[in-house]
Amino acid sequence: MSEPTSNQEPTPLDFRGAKVLVAGDIMIDQYWIGDTSRISPEAPVPVLKVESQEHRLGGAANAAVNCVSLGATATLAGIHADDAAGKIYQDLCQQHRISMLSTCCQSGQTITKLRMISNGQQLMRTDFEQDFSTAAQQSACDNIIAAIAQHDVVVISDYNKGTLTDCQRIIEAANAQNKPVIVDPKGQSFHQYSGAFLLTPNMLEFETVMGPCSSEQDLFTKAAQMIQQLSLQALLITRSEKGMTLFLADGSHQHFNAEAREVFDVTGAGDTVIATLATAMAAGMPLSDSVALANTAASLVVGKMGTSSITPLELNHALSKPQLKPGIINLATLAEAVKFEQGLGKTITFTNGCFDILHAGHVQYLQEAKQLGDRLIVALNSDASVKRLKGQERPINTLEDRMAVLSSLEAVDWVISFDEDTPESLLHALQPDILVKGGDYDIEGVVGADIVIGNGGRVAVLSLQEGISTTRIIDSIKSQ
């Protein structure tokens, strides 16, 4: 049987030249995750036994995370307090390579949303917030205006938490410099956003301001009215399962159908939409194409838990016309993808083997390998290679079957095959950051270690579960 191949995928989207200024309400999204197997004896409520905690950037900060994840340079301007959450905010910005232009308010507290999660479901949310000082609000506005000139697009991410008290000054300053302003709006009225290039309300936010829409024609009429009243160039209304509709000042409109995917969590989906839209526009993409890309990004992010971001590679795969097997990729495409991801600061991990009969030891090993970096490549020996290494009776499963099984694992990002006895040619071509091997090896004894280390990478040796191996499984079956 011939070795499986993959059609060439499109070149990954490249937004590394885009510069986006994100201004708005900075938040920390905190998650307590655990089990709820019992009811409290004090009241008829579930008891959450917290097993893990996590902090993520939320609000305007999540929009900035999305911009950076797409490859753009993002500057974040807002207000945080001099408290523990403020320190977490600064640490997370550094981790995500976000330039901070935020004002530290000595009073109040950094906005925090605590979500309690069990079995993938949100049980409760608790918000921590206080009003910021007038001086902090004024300082934030001044910082935003001063930074406009160094960016291509300005995003106003308004959660109505008190950071953006003078949007008109920001919009006027941006318009004077021909920098488009895109607004994710909040409130009972949108007059404070007059003169912006584009607003992105959801349907509920739009109807709160303009009144209920009894029909599509009613929606079109009220959209045109909002554009005229606020002197907008465009209006993008996100409509949940109905997709999103773009209205232009010239009276035309374009609808983008929702892309059918499993919805896991809509938290932060609006941040992903506006960040993708702004990043694409900052990179020179036409408005219509930018909206189409934002629509695709939204369909991807709702399949993730909590505030999440999308990478250019995920978008590229979602936009690919050929429906390829998940994770199975050819060398030319993989080399390009690896180079691109490393350019975004991602760590690429590489491991290899026969993986003839996948067992629990393999799964644990691959999970541990994935935790070492951001992307995991698994290189599989071809059928001919396995025969040379293991004997004529092997492999039990064909290369196609082995690749299909491995590509279905959550820990595995990419699966590729090689026909040689060792993966050295792949390591030369891909130059991963980390080479992982399982077993009782010295680093010097790992095949390809010299190649990876010579390229500035490192080698990690992971222990394997004792008593579990493909050979032992085969011998056990034969003895039956």
Secondary structure by P-SEA (a helix, b strand, c coil): cccccccccccccccccbbbbbbcbbbbbbbbccccccccccccbbbbcccbbbbbbcaaaaaaaaaaaaccbbbbbbbbcccaaaaaaaaaaaaaccccbbbbbcccccbbbbbbbccccccbbbbbbbbbcaaaaaaaaaaaaaacccccbbbbbcccccccccaaaaaaaaaaacbbbbbbcccccccccccccbbbbcaaaaaaaccccccaaaaaaaaaaaaaaacccbbbbbbccccbbbbccccccccccccccccccccaaaaaaaaaaaaaaaacccaaaaaaaaaaaaaaaaaccccccccaaaaaaaacccccccccccaaaaaaaaaaaaaabbbbbbbbcccccccaaaaaaaaaaaaaccbbbbbbbcaaaaaaccccccccccaaaaaaaaaacccccbbbbbccccaaaaaaaccccbbbbbcccccccccaaaaaaaaccbbbbbbccccccaaaaaaaaaac
